[in-house]
């Protein structure tokens, strides 16, 4: 019998080793695929939620800034300079109003 061939590496390709890792079954492969898809779905969902939250915050900040700009641009009337409110008298006298006032 001849001596086994010497290679520069330790792996022997001649006979399968019983201690070597066994091949995955189709069920295990399907489970790993399902777990990977679930992780990817969760990561995508969280990324979409984060993006929506950022967009919502951006819009709220823009709206608040718009409100701040428009309120700063319009002159504020102080209560001391504001004229006193008086009810406005109607200029037109309709027959209906006259009949209501008579009763």
Secondary structure, DSSP 8 states (H G I E B T S, - for coil): -------SSS---SS--TTS-----HHHHHHHHHHHHHHHHHHHHHHHHHHHHHHHHHHHHHHHHHHHHHHHHS----TTTS--------S---HHHHHHHH-
